[in-house]
Amino acid sequence: MKKIKMLVITMMMILTLVACSAASQAQSTTSTNSSTATNSSSAASAVTLPTAVPTVTNIEVNETQSDYTWDSASAVSITLNSDSITASGAGVTVDGSKVIITAAGTYQVAGALNDGQLVVDTKDDKTVQIVLNGVDIKNSTSAPLFINKAEKVVILLADGSTNTLTDATTYVYASADENEPNAALFSKADMSIAGNGTLVVNGNFADGITSKDGLIIASGAITVNSVDDGIRGKDYLVVEGGSITVNAQGDGLKSDNGDDASKGFITVKAGDVIVTSGGDGLSASTSVTVTDGNLTLTTGATVNGATSDADSTKGIKGIAAVYIQGGVITANTADDAIHSNGNIVVDGGTFNIIAGDDGMHADTNLTINNGIIDITRSYEGIESAVITLNGGTIHIASSDDAINVASGNDGSGMMRPGGQMNQDTFNYTGSNYLYINGGMLVVDAGGDGLDVNGAIVMTDGLVLVNGPTENMNGALDYDGGFKMTGGTLVAAGSSGMAMAPDGSSSVNSVLVYFTSTLPAGTLVHIQNSAGEAVMTFTVSKATASIVFASSGLTQGTTYDVYTGGSTTDAVVDGLVQGGSYSGGTKFASFTVSSVMTTVGTGGMGGGGRGPRP
């Protein structure tokens, strides 16, 4: 959990020592050559799996395949001549360096305007296609491309063309009541962008590209530089392909219709998206869905010489939900990398995350079904009121807790001026759970490894925890019980708060307290009386205790614990799963006589220590 001030911590340590003393009276701890079992009633023993995570239903986007095909023979030609414009065909009105498209149809635009504007203002119910074929439009008082009214507009980037739109730093409106347009490419209608050309948008006033309705990017090489948000579709923003690079002082990609629960969403289906933003990378008022593509997100950055002062600097933020089904997500964020005030579901994909706060945070439910998740730096790794791990390969490095299960409000763990960490406000409830049903979880935590302000239920999977070195935290930390019925668990760390799965489990476990701290890199080996290994693990940091739980521990069998030595097999994530072990020093022997065995003395043992403030 996120830490409170030092005085409160000191008081908690005193209370904990009292609790430890009371616990030691109820549980007999023995010497390093014998064993004992801790039987504790557990809230986890009667739990049921959570119901399905609620989904978000989005509206259908305004798109047909015919949007992206055009006939050059029937297109109206518009030529920009620096300070003047010529057009051949109906549906076009020219006024000096301003051209207005007044009817649906296809228009091919080429040339440059030093200070001008392309406007779409139609009344019919058909689509306007604008083919940009080598365009460079600048405007000193407004937006260079302004879609005022249309049924739908499709911007097509001609093959091999480079097109640039640059707006003013200050806009001049006809009246004080007006505030639109406010982006270099601004549309009040549904808009799509496609083609095999290049589009560069320089938003000097506010946003780069904005649609007040829906926005689809189907293809093209698009670069946006903006002093506020980069690319914004109010009702929705859908990326179907192409190459998108955004440098924005505000949010990178944004959809923000908060008035309709079916709108305000972002979907990335394919393509390459690179965002460097002062605010969020992707921000949606409802949901963000990623099915494929390559996303590289850097948030809280200095952009175009301006340092971020944004309130939110998350990588992917969906207020209602975030769904990741595939793709590659590389995030280096000042705040959470993946965030939702509701739910997160990960069905696949590859994640490379460096986060100033949480790697993944959901207020309600966070479910991982598959995927490769590598959180190489975080304050806390994965955080939610309910976390369900059904599959995937997860590596977490955290300065505080690697897994944190708690209810409450996310206050962001980013550093405040003066060196203090923002605090999350969490509390214990009977509905907080960590479910581990499969996959692999490898943890390197500066705080608690698994910190659950509730109960843990483990039915399958492999969990390897390299926990803290200081005694105020533990490799395992739960309040409502830890019921383990399958899988394998190794948890190494300090001894002051050490815990193990509780007496409601059907998988046997052993908690070993060492008489002296083992240095980083030491092998811990457990074998049966026949010399057959059941666990060989290399601790990654100074270690005073270790928990091992597996079906490999059987009741009535005697085991020996060794430290040091060497192994002939490769060490992967600290675990050795083959080869031969030799050269170690025997530390203790124990016989499994019940579901939980303790070797040595110290710590909490098992069964939890009750709800904490």
C-alpha positions, 0 to 999 in steps of 0.5 A, spaced: 500 500 500 502 507 499 505 509 505 503 514 510 507 519 514 513 516 518 509 518 525 503 514 523 508 508 520 511 508 527 505 507 531 503 502 526 509 498 527 508 498 535 501 495 534 504 490 529 509 488 534 503 487 539 499 483 534 505 479 532 506 477 540 499 475 540 499 471 534 505 467 537 501 465 543 496 462 539 501 459 534 507 455 536 513 456 533 519 451 533 526 450 532 529 449 525 529 442 525 521 441 526 514 443 523 508 446 525 501 448 522 497 454 522 490 453 521 486 459 520 479 460 518 479 464 512 474 469 508 477 466 502 474 459 503 467 461 501 468 465 495 466 465 488 469 467 482 467 474 480 461 475 475 463 477 468 466 484 467 461 489 464 462 491 457 461 498 454 457 498 447 459 503 442 455 506 437 457 504 429 462 508 426 460 512 420 464 509 414 463 505 408 468 502 403 466 507 398 469 512 402 476 511 400 475 510 392 475 516 388 475 517 380 480 522 378 476 524 371 470 526 375 474 530 380 473 538 381 480 541 380 482 546 385 489 549 384 492 554 390 497 559 387 500 562 393 495 568 394 489 566 389 485 560 387 483 557 381 477 552 380 474 548 374 467 545 376 461 546 379 460 546 387 466 551 388 466 558 390 472 562 390 473 569 394 481 571 394 485 566 398 479 563 401 475 557 397 468 554 399 466 547 397 458 548 397 456 541 394 457 534 395 462 530 390 470 529 389 475 535 389 482 534 388 486 540 391 494 542 389 498 548 391 500 552 396 496 558 400 501 563 404 495 565 408 488 562 406 483 557 407 479 551 405 472 551 407 467 545 406 459 548 407 454 543 404 447 542 405 446 536 401 446 529 405 452 526 401 459 525 402 464 530 400 471 527 398 477 532 398 483 529 395 490 533 398 495 532 392 501 536 394 498 542 399 501 547 403 496 551 407 497 557 412 493 561 415 494 567 420 488 568 423 484 561 423 484 554 421 487 552 414 482 547 413 475 548 416 469 543 415 463 547 417 457 543 415 457 537 411 454 530 412 461 527 412 467 529 409 473 524 407 480 527 406 484 523 401 492 523 401 494 522 394 499 517 393 506 520 394 504 526 396 506 531 402 501 535 405 501 541 410 496 545 414 499 550 419 494 555 423 495 561 427 497 562 434 491 567 435 484 566 432 480 572 430 473 570 430 467 574 427 464 575 434 465 574 441 460 568 442 464 564 437 470 559 439 470 555 433 474 552 429 479 551 434 484 546 430 488 547 424 484 541 421 477 542 424 470 539 422 463 539 425 461 533 421 464 526 421 470 525 418 475 520 415 482 520 413 485 515 408 490 514 403 498 513 401 500 520 402 503 524 408 499 529 412 503 534 417 498 538 421 501 544 425 496 546 431 499 553 433 493 555 437 490 549 440 488 542 437 491 539 431 486 535 428 479 535 431 472 532 429 466 535 433 463 528 431 466 522 429 473 521 426 476 515 423 484 514 420 484 509 415 491 510 413 496 515 411 502 517 414 500 523 419 504 527 423 501 532 428 504 538 432 500 541 437 500 546 443 494 542 446 491 536 444 493 532 438 488 528 434 481 529 437 474 525 435 468 527 440 464 522 438 469 517 437 476 516 434 478 510 430 485 508 428 484 502 422 491 503 420 497 508 417 503 511 421 501 516 426 506 521 430 503 526 435 507 531 439 502 534 443 502 539 449 495 536 451 493 529 450 495 525 444 489 522 442 482 524 445 475 522 445 471 526 450 463 526 449 461 525 456 454 526 455 452 519 451 455 512 454 455 509 447 460 515 445 466 518 447 471 512 445 477 510 442 479 504 438 485 502 435 485 496 430 492 497 426 497 501 424 503 505 428 501 510 433 507 514 436 505 519 442 509 524 445 504 528 450 504 533 456 498 530 458 495 523 456 497 519 451 490 516 449 484 519 453 477 517 452 471 519 456 468 512 455 472 506 453 479 505 449 479 498 445 486 496 442 485 490 438 492 490 434 497 495 432 504 498 435 503 504 440 509 508 443 506 512 448 511 518 452 507 522 457 508 528 462 514 530 457 516 536 455 513 538 448 515 543 443 519 546 449 513 547 453 513 543 460 507 539 462 502 542 467 497 537 465 493 534 471 493 527 468 499 524 464 497 517 463 498 512 457 492 509 456 486 512 459 478 509 458 474 512 464 469 507 463 473 501 461 480 499 457 480 493 453 486 490 450 486 484 445 492 485 442 498 489 439 504 492 442 504 497 447 510 501 449 509 506 455 513 511 458 509 515 463 509 520 468 502 517 471 499 510 470 501 507 464 494 503 463 488 506 467 480 506 468 476 509 473 472 502 471 474 496 468 480 493 465 481 487 461 487 484 457 486 478 452 492 479 449 498 483 447 505 485 448 506 490 454 513 494 455 511 499 461 515 504 465 510 508 469 511 513 474 505 511 478 501 504 477 503 500 471 495 498 470 490 501 475 482 500 475 478 502 480 473 496 480 476 490 476 482 488 472 482 482 469 488 479 465 486 473 460 493 473 456 498 477 454 506 478 455 506 484 460 513 487 462 513 492 467 520 494 468 519 500 473 513 503 477 511 505 483 505 500 484 505 495 478 498 492 478 492 495 482 484 494 483 479 492 487 478 486 484 484 483 480 483 476 476 489 473 473 487 467 468 493 467 464 499 470 460 506 472 462 507 478 467 513 481 470 513 487 475 518 491 478 515 496 483 518 501 488 512 499 492 507 494 492 507 490 485 500 487 486 495 492 490 488 490 491 484 495 495 478 499 494 478 507 494 480 513 490 486 513 486 490 519 488 496 518 483 503 516 486 507 521 482 512 525 486 509 532 488 513 538 489 518 537 495 519 530 494 512 527 497 508 522 494 501 523 492 497 518 496 491 513 494 485 513 499 484 506 500 480 501 505 479 494 506 472 491 504 470 484 504 469 484 496 476 485 495 480 479 492 486 477 488 484 471 484 490 467 480 487 462 476 493 461 471 499 464 467 505 466 470 507 472 475 514 474 477 515 480 482 520 484 484 517 489 489 520 494 494 514 494 498 509 488 499 509 483 493 502 481 493 498 486 498 491 484 498 486 488 502 482 483 502 483 475 500 487 471 495 484 465 492 489 461 488 487 455 483 493 455 478 499 458 475 506 460 477 507 466 482 514 468 484 515 473 488 522 477 490 519 481 496 522 487 500 528 487 504 525 491 510 521 488 515 515 493 515 513 490 508 512 482 506 512 478 500 505 476 501 500 481 505 493 479 506 487 481 510 482 476 509 485 470 508 489 466 502 486 460 500 490 456 495 488 450 491 493 449 486 499 452 482 506 453 485 508 459 489 515 461 491 515 468 495 522 470 498 523 477 502 524 480 509 521 476 515 518 481 520 511 481 516 512 474 513 506 470 511 504 464 507 497 461 504 492 459 510 489 453 513 483 453 508 488 451 503 488 444 500 496 445 497 501 444 502 506 450 504 512 451 508 514 458 511 522 458 512 525 463 517 533 464 516 537 465 522 541 470 518 539 474 512 541 470 505 545 475 500 542 476 493 544 471 489 543 465 494 540 459 492 535 456 496 534 448 495 528 444 498 529 436 497 525 430 500 529 424 503 530 421 497 534 427 494 529 429 489 528 436 488 522 440 489 524 447 489 531 450 487 530 458 487 535 464 487 533 470 491 534 476 487 536 480 494 537 480 501 532 475 504 530 473 511 524 468 509 521 464 504 515 461 502 514 455 498 507 452 496 506 446 491 503 439 490 510 437 491 510 438 498 506 432 501 504 430 508 508 425 512 514 426 508 520 429 510 524 435 507 531 438 507 532 445 506 539 447 503 542 454 502 548 456 497 551 451 492 550 451 485 546 448 480 547 445 473 541 448 470 539 455 467 536 459 472 530 463 469 526 468 473 530 465 479 527 458 478 531 452 477 526 447 474 531 441 472 539 439 472 542 437 479 544 441 485 550 441 489 555 444 494 550 447 499 549 448 506 544 444 510 539 449 514 534 445 516 529 439 516 522 439 516 516 434 516 509 436 513 504 434 518 499 439 516 497 444 510 502 449 513 509 448 516 513 453 519 521 452 520 524 457 525 521 463 528 519 470 526 514 474 522 506 473 522 506 466 519 499 465 516 492 467 516 492 475 516 492 480 521 486 483 520 483 490 516 488 495 517 487 503 516 
